[in-house]
Amino acid sequence: MIVNVSEAKANLSKLIDMAYHGEEVIIAKNNLPLVELQLHKPKEKRKLGLLAGKIHIPDDFLEEDEEINAMFHGERL
């Protein structure tokens, strides 16, 4: 299916759904095909733990600081 840009803008969700279900969707400008909608296929699996051992989070990271809270609320200590 080939659609012009203006039609694609108006029906983007529908076109995405069509591409998701395996239909070929091409977007054209002035009847010249420009781009094709297709499913995203990751190049590789995500790697977890890339920063393991490279950063240090202090034990008190989640503790509140009264001075910062006062500044946040516009108060003076």
Buried (B, 14 or more C-beta within 10 A) or exposed (E): EEBBEEEBEEBEEEBBEBBEEEEEBBBBEEEEEEEEBEEEEEEEEEEEEEEEEEEEEEEEEEEEEEEEEEEEEEEEE
